[in-house]
């Protein structure tokens, strides 16, 4: 009798077998959306734009993989994959823009920063330090 039950269970095709055969793989699309939104928030926070570029690049890659899975019928969340791709692209564009702008600003004002550094190292009290800071502010404003 015990052997008959074992045979019965081995050949039975129940709901779990059906679920495993038709299971979609939506994890990549969801991950793309999460990484895309996180990268966009980091890019908008400005201070974290280098991290935003890396996370945005990950979102772009995951978005592309998610879209491919959706087009092959392996996933059902093409919209999430596209949203992850777009937010990742936007975050990457913001990060590149900020990198170029900050780099240009530092290049244009490098002499002012050098003078400030020399002034600060030579200052002995707060009054001289404030004078150095005012000098830097006037130099950068030009």
C-alpha positions as CSV (number, residue, x, y, z in Angstrom):
1,X,0.0,0.0,0.0
2,X,2.8,2.4,0.9
3,X,4.5,1.7,-2.4
4,X,1.3,2.5,-4.3
5,X,1.0,5.9,-2.6
6,X,4.6,6.7,-3.5
7,X,3.9,5.9,-7.2
8,X,0.8,7.9,-7.1
9,X,2.6,11.0,-5.9
10,X,5.4,10.6,-8.4
11,X,3.1,10.7,-11.4
12,X,0.7,13.3,-10.1
13,X,0.7,16.6,-11.9
14,X,-0.8,19.1,-9.6
15,X,-1.1,22.9,-9.3
16,X,2.5,23.3,-8.2
17,X,3.8,21.6,-11.4
18,X,1.6,23.9,-13.5
19,X,2.9,27.0,-11.6
20,X,6.6,26.0,-12.1
21,X,6.0,25.6,-15.9
22,X,4.3,28.9,-16.4
23,X,6.3,31.1,-13.9
24,X,7.4,34.5,-15.2
25,X,10.8,36.0,-14.3
26,X,10.0,39.6,-13.4
27,X,12.8,40.2,-10.9
28,X,15.1,41.9,-13.4
29,X,12.5,44.4,-14.5
30,X,11.7,45.2,-10.9
31,X,15.4,45.6,-10.0
32,X,15.9,47.9,-13.0
33,X,13.1,50.1,-11.8
34,X,14.4,50.2,-8.2
35,X,18.0,50.9,-9.3
36,X,16.7,53.6,-11.7
37,X,14.7,55.4,-9.1
38,X,17.5,55.2,-6.6
39,X,20.1,56.5,-9.1
40,X,17.8,59.4,-10.0
41,X,17.3,60.4,-6.4
42,X,21.1,60.2,-5.9
43,X,21.7,62.3,-9.0
44,X,19.2,65.0,-7.8
45,X,20.9,65.1,-4.5
46,X,24.0,66.4,-6.4
47,X,26.5,65.4,-3.8
48,X,26.1,61.8,-4.7
49,X,26.2,62.1,-8.5
50,X,29.3,59.8,-8.9
51,X,27.4,57.0,-7.2
52,X,24.3,57.9,-9.2
53,X,26.2,57.3,-12.4
54,X,27.3,53.8,-11.4
55,X,23.8,52.9,-10.1
56,X,22.2,54.4,-13.2
57,X,24.5,52.3,-15.4
58,X,23.3,49.2,-13.5
59,X,19.7,50.2,-14.0
60,X,20.3,50.6,-17.8
61,X,21.8,47.2,-18.1
62,X,19.0,45.6,-16.0
63,X,16.4,47.5,-18.0
64,X,17.7,46.1,-21.3
65,X,17.8,42.6,-19.9
66,X,14.3,43.0,-18.5
67,X,12.9,44.2,-21.9
68,X,14.5,41.3,-23.7
69,X,12.9,38.9,-21.2
70,X,9.6,40.5,-21.7
71,X,9.9,40.4,-25.5
72,X,10.6,36.7,-25.3
73,X,7.6,36.1,-23.1
74,X,9.7,35.2,-20.0
75,X,8.5,38.3,-18.1
76,X,5.3,40.3,-17.9
77,X,6.7,43.6,-16.6
78,X,8.0,45.3,-19.7
79,X,6.8,48.7,-18.4
80,X,8.8,48.4,-15.3
81,X,11.9,47.5,-17.3
82,X,11.4,50.5,-19.6
83,X,10.9,52.8,-16.6
84,X,14.1,51.5,-15.0
85,X,16.0,52.0,-18.3
86,X,14.7,55.6,-18.7
87,X,15.3,56.6,-15.0
88,X,18.8,55.1,-15.3
89,X,19.5,57.0,-18.5
90,X,18.2,60.2,-16.9
91,X,20.4,59.8,-13.8
92,X,23.4,59.0,-15.9
93,X,22.8,62.1,-18.1
94,X,22.5,64.3,-14.9
95,X,25.7,62.7,-13.5
96,X,27.6,63.4,-16.7
97,X,26.3,66.9,-16.9
98,X,27.4,67.6,-13.3
99,X,30.8,66.1,-13.9
100,X,31.4,68.3,-16.9
101,X,30.1,71.5,-15.1
102,X,32.0,70.9,-11.9
103,X,35.2,70.0,-13.8
104,X,34.9,73.2,-15.9
105,X,34.3,75.3,-12.7
106,X,37.4,73.9,-11.0
107,X,39.5,74.4,-14.1
108,X,38.4,78.0,-14.6
109,X,39.0,78.8,-10.9
110,X,42.1,76.7,-10.1
111,X,44.3,79.8,-9.6
112,X,41.8,81.2,-7.1
113,X,41.8,78.0,-5.2
114,X,45.6,77.9,-5.2
115,X,45.8,81.4,-3.8
116,X,43.3,80.5,-1.2
117,X,45.3,77.4,-0.1
118,X,48.4,79.5,0.2
119,X,46.6,82.2,2.1
120,X,45.0,79.8,4.5
121,X,48.3,78.0,5.3
122,X,49.9,81.3,6.0
123,X,47.1,82.7,8.2
124,X,47.6,82.7,11.9
125,X,44.2,83.8,13.2
126,X,40.6,83.9,12.3
127,X,40.8,87.4,10.9
128,X,43.4,86.4,8.3
129,X,41.3,83.3,7.5
130,X,38.2,85.4,6.8
131,X,40.3,87.7,4.6
132,X,41.4,84.7,2.6
133,X,37.8,83.5,2.3
134,X,36.6,86.9,1.1
135,X,39.4,87.0,-1.4
136,X,38.4,83.5,-2.7
137,X,34.7,84.6,-3.0
138,X,35.7,87.7,-5.0
139,X,37.9,85.7,-7.3
140,X,35.2,83.1,-8.0
141,X,32.5,85.7,-8.6
142,X,34.6,87.3,-11.4
